[in-house]
Structure formats: C-alpha cells, structure tokens
Amino acid sequence: MDIVSVALQRYSTKAFDPSKKLTAEEADKIKTLLQYSPSSTNSQPWHFIVASTEEG
C-alpha cells in the first residue's frame, strides 16, 4: 500500500457507535503503531487517553 491509496481511503467518523468494540489485540496493535507516529525532531508532543468504558 502506498501513501496515495492510504490518503484516498481515509475518512472522518461522523457518528460514534458505542456497540462496536475493539478486541484487546486490536487495541494493543493501535497503541504500538501510535509509537511510530512522526514528529518534528522526534519531540513526540502527544499524549493518548484510552477509555474502555462509558465512564472513561
């Protein structure tokens, strides 16, 4: 897959469906991938909050 096909397949979620759940394996995979997000001078200025219940 190249950057053009990735860009053409992206979308913004318009509605949240609380009945759809990620498996623990899917969540772990996403967390790992987030570590590889590029940042200027490797500053990594982001923080992630993972909520697994309605209460957070």
N, CA, C and O atoms as a Tripos MOL2 file, in Angstrom:
@<TRIPOS>MOLECULE
protein
  224   223    56     0     0
PROTEIN
NO_CHARGES

@<TRIPOS>ATOM
      1 N           0.8460   -1.1750    0.0000 N.3       1 MET1
      2 CA          0.0000    0.0000    0.0000 C.3       1 MET1
      3 C           0.8950    1.2440    0.0000 C.2       1 MET1
      4 O           1.8760    1.3030    0.7410 O.2       1 MET1
      5 N           0.5630    2.2190   -0.8170 N.am      2 ASP2
      6 CA          1.3590    3.4430   -0.8780 C.3       2 ASP2
      7 C           0.5840    4.6030   -0.2600 C.2       2 ASP2
      8 O          -0.5980    4.4680    0.0570 O.2       2 ASP2
      9 N           1.2450    5.7250   -0.0920 N.am      3 ILE3
     10 CA          0.6560    6.8790    0.5880 C.3       3 ILE3
     11 C          -0.5740    7.4160   -0.1370 C.2       3 ILE3
     12 O          -1.5010    7.9090    0.5050 O.2       3 ILE3
     13 N          -0.5950    7.3300   -1.4580 N.am      4 VAL4
     14 CA         -1.7450    7.8300   -2.2210 C.3       4 VAL4
     15 C          -2.9800    6.9930   -1.9090 C.2       4 VAL4
     16 O          -4.0470    7.5470   -1.6460 O.2       4 VAL4
     17 N          -2.8540    5.6770   -1.9330 N.am      5 SER5
     18 CA         -4.0180    4.8330   -1.6560 C.3       5 SER5
     19 C          -4.4830    4.9940   -0.2110 C.2       5 SER5
     20 O          -5.6830    4.9460    0.0580 O.2       5 SER5
     21 N          -3.5550    5.1840    0.7160 N.am      6 VAL6
     22 CA         -3.9370    5.4170    2.1080 C.3       6 VAL6
     23 C          -4.7110    6.7290    2.2250 C.2       6 VAL6
     24 O          -5.7480    6.7800    2.8850 O.2       6 VAL6
     25 N          -4.2120    7.7870    1.5880 N.am      7 ALA7
     26 CA         -4.8740    9.0920    1.6470 C.3       7 ALA7
     27 C          -6.2660    9.0430    1.0310 C.2       7 ALA7
     28 O          -7.1870    9.6910    1.5270 O.2       7 ALA7
     29 N          -6.4230    8.2880   -0.0350 N.am      8 LEU8
     30 CA         -7.7240    8.2080   -0.6990 C.3       8 LEU8
     31 C          -8.7320    7.3760    0.0860 C.2       8 LEU8
     32 O          -9.9360    7.5200   -0.1250 O.2       8 LEU8
     33 N          -8.2740    6.5150    0.9780 N.am      9 GLN9
     34 CA         -9.1750    5.6600    1.7470 C.3       9 GLN9
     35 C          -9.5460    6.2420    3.1120 C.2       9 GLN9
     36 O         -10.4090    5.6850    3.7900 O.2       9 GLN9
     37 N          -8.9360    7.3200    3.5250 N.am     10 ARG10
     38 CA         -9.2040    7.8730    4.8510 C.3      10 ARG10
     39 C         -10.5790    8.5320    4.9020 C.2      10 ARG10
     40 O         -11.1270    8.9290    3.8740 O.2      10 ARG10
     41 N         -11.1150    8.6420    6.0770 N.am     11 TYR11
     42 CA        -12.4050    9.3000    6.2490 C.3      11 TYR11
     43 C         -12.5060    9.8100    7.6870 C.2      11 TYR11
     44 O         -11.7740    9.3710    8.5730 O.2      11 TYR11
     45 N         -13.4170   10.7330    7.8900 N.am     12 SER12
     46 CA        -13.6790   11.2430    9.2290 C.3      12 SER12
     47 C         -14.9490   10.5780    9.7450 C.2      12 SER12
     48 O         -15.9650   10.5360    9.0500 O.2      12 SER12
     49 N         -14.8870   10.0700   10.9430 N.am     13 THR13
     50 CA        -16.0580    9.4210   11.5220 C.3      13 THR13
     51 C         -17.0940   10.4810   11.8540 C.2      13 THR13
     52 O         -16.7970   11.4580   12.5420 O.2      13 THR13
     53 N         -18.2950   10.2860   11.3690 N.am     14 LYS14
     54 CA        -19.3640   11.2600   11.5970 C.3      14 LYS14
     55 C         -20.2540   10.8640   12.7710 C.2      14 LYS14
     56 O         -20.8690   11.7220   13.4040 O.2      14 LYS14
     57 N         -20.3250    9.5810   13.0570 N.am     15 ALA15
     58 CA        -21.1790    9.1120   14.1410 C.3      15 ALA15
     59 C         -20.4330    8.0550   14.9450 C.2      15 ALA15
     60 O         -19.7210    7.2180   14.3890 O.2      15 ALA15
     61 N         -20.6030    8.1070   16.2410 N.am     16 PHE16
     62 CA        -19.9580    7.1510   17.1270 C.3      16 PHE16
     63 C         -20.9300    6.0310   17.4360 C.2      16 PHE16
     64 O         -22.0720    6.2890   17.8180 O.2      16 PHE16
     65 N         -20.4970    4.7970   17.2780 N.am     17 ASP17
     66 CA        -21.3350    3.6290   17.5690 C.3      17 ASP17
     67 C         -20.7490    2.9110   18.7820 C.2      17 ASP17
     68 O         -19.7740    2.1720   18.6470 O.2      17 ASP17
     69 N         -21.3300    3.1180   19.9640 N.am     18 PRO18
     70 CA        -20.7650    2.5150   21.1800 C.3      18 PRO18
     71 C         -20.8710    0.9980   21.2210 C.2      18 PRO18
     72 O         -20.2470    0.3610   22.0700 O.2      18 PRO18
     73 N         -21.6480    0.4070   20.3180 N.am     19 SER19
     74 CA        -21.7700   -1.0530   20.3170 C.3      19 SER19
     75 C         -20.5630   -1.7250   19.6620 C.2      19 SER19
     76 O         -20.3480   -2.9230   19.8440 O.2      19 SER19
     77 N         -19.7830   -0.9690   18.9100 N.am     20 LYS20
     78 CA        -18.5860   -1.5250   18.2720 C.3      20 LYS20
     79 C         -17.4210   -1.4510   19.2530 C.2      20 LYS20
     80 O         -17.0810   -0.3780   19.7510 O.2      20 LYS20
     81 N         -16.8260   -2.5830   19.5190 N.am     21 LYS21
     82 CA        -15.7270   -2.6620   20.4820 C.3      21 LYS21
     83 C         -14.4770   -3.2120   19.8120 C.2      21 LYS21
     84 O         -14.5610   -4.0570   18.9200 O.2      21 LYS21
     85 N         -13.3250   -2.7320   20.2440 N.am     22 LEU22
     86 CA        -12.0480   -3.2790   19.7890 C.3      22 LEU22
     87 C         -11.6880   -4.4660   20.6740 C.2      22 LEU22
     88 O         -11.9860   -4.4780   21.8680 O.2      22 LEU22
     89 N         -11.0560   -5.4420   20.0850 N.am     23 THR23
     90 CA        -10.5100   -6.5250   20.8960 C.3      23 THR23
     91 C          -9.2520   -6.0030   21.5810 C.2      23 THR23
     92 O          -8.6940   -4.9870   21.1690 O.2      23 THR23
     93 N          -8.8120   -6.6900   22.6140 N.am     24 ALA24
     94 CA         -7.5800   -6.2950   23.3040 C.3      24 ALA24
     95 C          -6.4050   -6.3300   22.3400 C.2      24 ALA24
     96 O          -5.5120   -5.4860   22.4140 O.2      24 ALA24
     97 N          -6.4010   -7.3020   21.4370 N.am     25 GLU25
     98 CA         -5.3210   -7.4140   20.4510 C.3      25 GLU25
     99 C          -5.3170   -6.2140   19.5050 C.2      25 GLU25
    100 O          -4.2540   -5.6750   19.1940 O.2      25 GLU25
    101 N          -6.4990   -5.7920   19.0430 N.am     26 GLU26
    102 CA         -6.5910   -4.6280   18.1500 C.3      26 GLU26
    103 C          -6.1210   -3.3630   18.8650 C.2      26 GLU26
    104 O          -5.3920   -2.5570   18.2880 O.2      26 GLU26
    105 N          -6.5380   -3.1890   20.1210 N.am     27 ALA27
    106 CA         -6.1370   -2.0110   20.8940 C.3      27 ALA27
    107 C          -4.6240   -1.9890   21.0980 C.2      27 ALA27
    108 O          -3.9940   -0.9390   20.9680 O.2      27 ALA27
    109 N          -4.0450   -3.1360   21.4150 N.am     28 ASP28
    110 CA         -2.5890   -3.2080   21.5960 C.3      28 ASP28
    111 C          -1.8500   -2.8840   20.3050 C.2      28 ASP28
    112 O          -0.8180   -2.2120   20.3280 O.2      28 ASP28
    113 N          -2.3750   -3.3580   19.1840 N.am     29 LYS29
    114 CA         -1.7450   -3.0890   17.8890 C.3      29 LYS29
    115 C          -1.7690   -1.5880   17.5800 C.2      29 LYS29
    116 O          -0.7800   -1.0310   17.1020 O.2      29 LYS29
    117 N          -2.8960   -0.9440   17.8560 N.am     30 ILE30
    118 CA         -3.0120    0.5010   17.6200 C.3      30 ILE30
    119 C          -2.0520    1.2640   18.5250 C.2      30 ILE30
    120 O          -1.3850    2.1960   18.0760 O.2      30 ILE30
    121 N          -1.9770    0.8740   19.8000 N.am     31 LYS31
    122 CA         -1.0560    1.5360   20.7330 C.3      31 LYS31
    123 C           0.3880    1.4290   20.2480 C.2      31 LYS31
    124 O           1.1550    2.3880   20.3430 O.2      31 LYS31
    125 N           0.7480    0.2670   19.7350 N.am     32 THR32
    126 CA          2.1010    0.0770   19.2100 C.3      32 THR32
    127 C           2.3330    0.9620   17.9890 C.2      32 THR32
    128 O           3.3820    1.5940   17.8720 O.2      32 THR32
    129 N           1.3620    1.0110   17.0830 N.am     33 LEU33
    130 CA          1.5040    1.8300   15.8780 C.3      33 LEU33
    131 C           1.6050    3.3140   16.2090 C.2      33 LEU33
    132 O           2.3240    4.0450   15.5280 O.2      33 LEU33
    133 N           0.8990    3.7710   17.2390 N.am     34 LEU34
    134 CA          0.9550    5.1810   17.6220 C.3      34 LEU34
    135 C           2.3630    5.6030   18.0230 C.2      34 LEU34
    136 O           2.7260    6.7680   17.8660 O.2      34 LEU34
    137 N           3.1490    4.6830   18.5320 N.am     35 GLN35
    138 CA          4.5220    4.9990   18.9270 C.3      35 GLN35
    139 C           5.3890    5.3680   17.7280 C.2      35 GLN35
    140 O           6.4350    5.9980   17.8880 O.2      35 GLN35
    141 N           4.9630    4.9810   16.5390 N.am     36 TYR36
    142 CA          5.7410    5.2430   15.3250 C.3      36 TYR36
    143 C           5.2700    6.4860   14.5700 C.2      36 TYR36
    144 O           5.7470    6.7600   13.4680 O.2      36 TYR36
    145 N           4.3310    7.2440   15.1610 N.am     37 SER37
    146 CA          3.8690    8.4730   14.5160 C.3      37 SER37
    147 C           5.0160    9.4730   14.4560 C.2      37 SER37
    148 O           5.6970    9.6940   15.4580 O.2      37 SER37
    149 N           5.2380   10.0800   13.2920 N.am     38 PRO38
    150 CA          6.3600   11.0080   13.1700 C.3      38 PRO38
    151 C           6.1060   12.3280   13.8980 C.2      38 PRO38
    152 O           4.9640   12.7640   14.0360 O.2      38 PRO38
    153 N           7.1760   12.9490   14.3550 N.am     39 SER39
    154 CA          7.0860   14.2790   14.9470 C.3      39 SER39
    155 C           8.3670   15.0380   14.6100 C.2      39 SER39
    156 O           9.4140   14.4420   14.3560 O.2      39 SER39
    157 N           8.2620   16.3410   14.6160 N.am     40 SER40
    158 CA          9.4110   17.1790   14.3000 C.3      40 SER40
    159 C          10.5100   16.9690   15.3380 C.2      40 SER40
    160 O          10.2520   17.0240   16.5400 O.2      40 SER40
    161 N          11.6920   16.7360   14.8900 N.am     41 THR41
    162 CA         12.8800   16.4800   15.7210 C.3      41 THR41
    163 C          12.6260   15.4250   16.7970 C.2      41 THR41
    164 O          13.2270   15.4600   17.8710 O.2      41 THR41
    165 N          11.7390   14.4990   16.4980 N.am     42 ASN42
    166 CA         11.3920   13.3990   17.4070 C.3      42 ASN42
    167 C          10.9260   13.9090   18.7750 C.2      42 ASN42
    168 O          11.1820   13.2780   19.8000 O.2      42 ASN42
    169 N          10.2400   15.0570   18.7780 N.am     43 SER43
    170 CA          9.7950   15.6510   20.0410 C.3      43 SER43
    171 C           8.6280   14.8900   20.6730 C.2      43 SER43
    172 O           8.4410   14.9530   21.8880 O.2      43 SER43
    173 N           7.8520   14.1850   19.8780 N.am     44 GLN44
    174 CA          6.7210   13.3730   20.3420 C.3      44 GLN44
    175 C           5.8450   14.1420   21.3350 C.2      44 GLN44
    176 O           5.7410   13.7390   22.4940 O.2      44 GLN44
    177 N           5.2160   15.2380   20.9070 N.am     45 PRO45
    178 CA          4.4830   16.1130   21.8170 C.3      45 PRO45
    179 C           3.0620   15.6530   22.1650 C.2      45 PRO45
    180 O           2.2880   16.4430   22.7060 O.2      45 PRO45
    181 N           2.7070   14.4340   21.8780 N.am     46 TRP46
    182 CA          1.3290   13.9980   22.0730 C.3      46 TRP46
    183 C           1.1680   13.1370   23.3210 C.2      46 TRP46
    184 O           2.1240   12.5850   23.8660 O.2      46 TRP46
    185 N          -0.0880   13.0510   23.7420 N.am     47 HIS47
    186 CA         -0.4890   12.1760   24.8460 C.3      47 HIS47
    187 C          -1.7580   11.4800   24.3900 C.2      47 HIS47
    188 O          -2.5790   12.0860   23.7010 O.2      47 HIS47
    189 N          -1.9340   10.2400   24.7550 N.am     48 PHE48
    190 CA         -3.1110    9.4800   24.3660 C.3      48 PHE48
    191 C          -3.8450    9.0190   25.6130 C.2      48 PHE48
    192 O          -3.2280    8.5940   26.5900 O.2      48 PHE48
    193 N          -5.1650    9.1070   25.5710 N.am     49 ILE49
    194 CA         -6.0100    8.6030   26.6460 C.3      49 ILE49
    195 C          -6.8570    7.4970   26.0530 C.2      49 ILE49
    196 O          -7.5560    7.7070   25.0610 O.2      49 ILE49
    197 N          -6.7990    6.3290   26.6510 N.am     50 VAL50
    198 CA         -7.5530    5.1830   26.1580 C.3      50 VAL50
    199 C          -8.6700    4.8960   27.1520 C.2      50 VAL50
    200 O          -8.4100    4.5790   28.3130 O.2      50 VAL50
    201 N          -9.9070    5.0080   26.6940 N.am     51 ALA51
    202 CA        -11.0690    4.7240   27.5400 C.3      51 ALA51
    203 C         -11.6910    3.4100   27.0940 C.2      51 ALA51
    204 O         -11.8800    3.1800   25.9000 O.2      51 ALA51
    205 N         -12.0060    2.5570   28.0460 N.am     52 SER52
    206 CA        -12.5880    1.2640   27.6900 C.3      52 SER52
    207 C         -13.9900    1.0690   28.2560 C.2      52 SER52
    208 O         -14.6080    0.0240   28.0470 O.2      52 SER52
    209 N         -14.4930    2.0750   28.9720 N.am     53 THR53
    210 CA        -15.8600    2.0180   29.4880 C.3      53 THR53
    211 C         -16.5370    3.3530   29.2130 C.2      53 THR53
    212 O         -15.8750    4.3290   28.8590 O.2      53 THR53
    213 N         -17.8470    3.3950   29.3760 N.am     54 GLU54
    214 CA        -18.5700    4.6540   29.1610 C.3      54 GLU54
    215 C         -18.1130    5.7230   30.1460 C.2      54 GLU54
    216 O         -18.1310    6.9110   29.8250 O.2      54 GLU54
    217 N         -17.7060    5.3100   31.3340 N.am     55 GLU55
    218 CA        -17.2530    6.2520   32.3540 C.3      55 GLU55
    219 C         -15.8500    6.7650   32.0650 C.2      55 GLU55
    220 O         -15.4180    7.7700   32.6300 O.2      55 GLU55
    221 N         -15.1520    6.0770   31.1920 N.am     56 GLY56
    222 CA        -13.8080    6.5100   30.8370 C.3      56 GLY56
    223 C         -12.8030    5.5280   31.2770 C.2      56 GLY56
    224 O         -11.6070    5.7280   31.0620 O.2      56 GLY56
@<TRIPOS>BOND
     1     1     2 1
     2     2     3 1
     3     3     4 2
     4     3     5 am
     5     5     6 1
     6     6     7 1
     7     7     8 2
     8     7     9 am
     9     9    10 1
    10    10    11 1
    11    11    12 2
    12    11    13 am
    13    13    14 1
    14    14    15 1
    15    15    16 2
    16    15    17 am
    17    17    18 1
    18    18    19 1
    19    19    20 2
    20    19    21 am
    21    21    22 1
    22    22    23 1
    23    23    24 2
    24    23    25 am
    25    25    26 1
    26    26    27 1
    27    27    28 2
    28    27    29 am
    29    29    30 1
    30    30    31 1
    31    31    32 2
    32    31    33 am
    33    33    34 1
    34    34    35 1
    35    35    36 2
    36    35    37 am
    37    37    38 1
    38    38    39 1
    39    39    40 2
    40    39    41 am
    41    41    42 1
    42    42    43 1
    43    43    44 2
    44    43    45 am
    45    45    46 1
    46    46    47 1
    47    47    48 2
    48    47    49 am
    49    49    50 1
    50    50    51 1
    51    51    52 2
    52    51    53 am
    53    53    54 1
    54    54    55 1
    55    55    56 2
    56    55    57 am
    57    57    58 1
    58    58    59 1
    59    59    60 2
    60    59    61 am
    61    61    62 1
    62    62    63 1
    63    63    64 2
    64    63    65 am
    65    65    66 1
    66    66    67 1
    67    67    68 2
    68    67    69 am
    69    69    70 1
    70    70    71 1
    71    71    72 2
    72    71    73 am
    73    73    74 1
    74    74    75 1
    75    75    76 2
    76    75    77 am
    77    77    78 1
    78    78    79 1
    79    79    80 2
    80    79    81 am
    81    81    82 1
    82    82    83 1
    83    83    84 2
    84    83    85 am
    85    85    86 1
    86    86    87 1
    87    87    88 2
    88    87    89 am
    89    89    90 1
    90    90    91 1
    91    91    92 2
    92    91    93 am
    93    93    94 1
    94    94    95 1
    95    95    96 2
    96    95    97 am
    97    97    98 1
    98    98    99 1
    99    99   100 2
   100    99   101 am
   101   101   102 1
   102   102   103 1
   103   103   104 2
   104   103   105 am
   105   105   106 1
   106   106   107 1
   107   107   108 2
   108   107   109 am
   109   109   110 1
   110   110   111 1
   111   111   112 2
   112   111   113 am
   113   113   114 1
   114   114   115 1
   115   115   116 2
   116   115   117 am
   117   117   118 1
   118   118   119 1
   119   119   120 2
   120   119   121 am
   121   121   122 1
   122   122   123 1
   123   123   124 2
   124   123   125 am
   125   125   126 1
   126   126   127 1
   127   127   128 2
   128   127   129 am
   129   129   130 1
   130   130   131 1
   131   131   132 2
   132   131   133 am
   133   133   134 1
   134   134   135 1
   135   135   136 2
   136   135   137 am
   137   137   138 1
   138   138   139 1
   139   139   140 2
   140   139   141 am
   141   141   142 1
   142   142   143 1
   143   143   144 2
   144   143   145 am
   145   145   146 1
   146   146   147 1
   147   147   148 2
   148   147   149 am
   149   149   150 1
   150   150   151 1
   151   151   152 2
   152   151   153 am
   153   153   154 1
   154   154   155 1
   155   155   156 2
   156   155   157 am
   157   157   158 1
   158   158   159 1
   159   159   160 2
   160   159   161 am
   161   161   162 1
   162   162   163 1
   163   163   164 2
   164   163   165 am
   165   165   166 1
   166   166   167 1
   167   167   168 2
   168   167   169 am
   169   169   170 1
   170   170   171 1
   171   171   172 2
   172   171   173 am
   173   173   174 1
   174   174   175 1
   175   175   176 2
   176   175   177 am
   177   177   178 1
   178   178   179 1
   179   179   180 2
   180   179   181 am
   181   181   182 1
   182   182   183 1
   183   183   184 2
   184   183   185 am
   185   185   186 1
   186   186   187 1
   187   187   188 2
   188   187   189 am
   189   189   190 1
   190   190   191 1
   191   191   192 2
   192   191   193 am
   193   193   194 1
   194   194   195 1
   195   195   196 2
   196   195   197 am
   197   197   198 1
   198   198   199 1
   199   199   200 2
   200   199   201 am
   201   201   202 1
   202   202   203 1
   203   203   204 2
   204   203   205 am
   205   205   206 1
   206   206   207 1
   207   207   208 2
   208   207   209 am
   209   209   210 1
   210   210   211 1
   211   211   212 2
   212   211   213 am
   213   213   214 1
   214   214   215 1
   215   215   216 2
   216   215   217 am
   217   217   218 1
   218   218   219 1
   219   219   220 2
   220   219   221 am
   221   221   222 1
   222   222   223 1
   223   223   224 2
@<TRIPOS>SUBSTRUCTURE
     1 MET1         2 RESIDUE 1 A MET
     2 ASP2         6 RESIDUE 1 A ASP
     3 ILE3        10 RESIDUE 1 A ILE
     4 VAL4        14 RESIDUE 1 A VAL
     5 SER5        18 RESIDUE 1 A SER
     6 VAL6        22 RESIDUE 1 A VAL
     7 ALA7        26 RESIDUE 1 A ALA
     8 LEU8        30 RESIDUE 1 A LEU
     9 GLN9        34 RESIDUE 1 A GLN
    10 ARG10       38 RESIDUE 1 A ARG
    11 TYR11       42 RESIDUE 1 A TYR
    12 SER12       46 RESIDUE 1 A SER
    13 THR13       50 RESIDUE 1 A THR
    14 LYS14       54 RESIDUE 1 A LYS
    15 ALA15       58 RESIDUE 1 A ALA
    16 PHE16       62 RESIDUE 1 A PHE
    17 ASP17       66 RESIDUE 1 A ASP
    18 PRO18       70 RESIDUE 1 A PRO
    19 SER19       74 RESIDUE 1 A SER
    20 LYS20       78 RESIDUE 1 A LYS
    21 LYS21       82 RESIDUE 1 A LYS
    22 LEU22       86 RESIDUE 1 A LEU
    23 THR23       90 RESIDUE 1 A THR
    24 ALA24       94 RESIDUE 1 A ALA
    25 GLU25       98 RESIDUE 1 A GLU
    26 GLU26      102 RESIDUE 1 A GLU
    27 ALA27      106 RESIDUE 1 A ALA
    28 ASP28      110 RESIDUE 1 A ASP
    29 LYS29      114 RESIDUE 1 A LYS
    30 ILE30      118 RESIDUE 1 A ILE
    31 LYS31      122 RESIDUE 1 A LYS
    32 THR32      126 RESIDUE 1 A THR
    33 LEU33      130 RESIDUE 1 A LEU
    34 LEU34      134 RESIDUE 1 A LEU
    35 GLN35      138 RESIDUE 1 A GLN
    36 TYR36      142 RESIDUE 1 A TYR
    37 SER37      146 RESIDUE 1 A SER
    38 PRO38      150 RESIDUE 1 A PRO
    39 SER39      154 RESIDUE 1 A SER
    40 SER40      158 RESIDUE 1 A SER
    41 THR41      162 RESIDUE 1 A THR
    42 ASN42      166 RESIDUE 1 A ASN
    43 SER43      170 RESIDUE 1 A SER
    44 GLN44      174 RESIDUE 1 A GLN
    45 PRO45      178 RESIDUE 1 A PRO
    46 TRP46      182 RESIDUE 1 A TRP
    47 HIS47      186 RESIDUE 1 A HIS
    48 PHE48      190 RESIDUE 1 A PHE
    49 ILE49      194 RESIDUE 1 A ILE
    50 VAL50      198 RESIDUE 1 A VAL
    51 ALA51      202 RESIDUE 1 A ALA
    52 SER52      206 RESIDUE 1 A SER
    53 THR53      210 RESIDUE 1 A THR
    54 GLU54      214 RESIDUE 1 A GLU
    55 GLU55      218 RESIDUE 1 A GLU
    56 GLY56      222 RESIDUE 1 A GLY
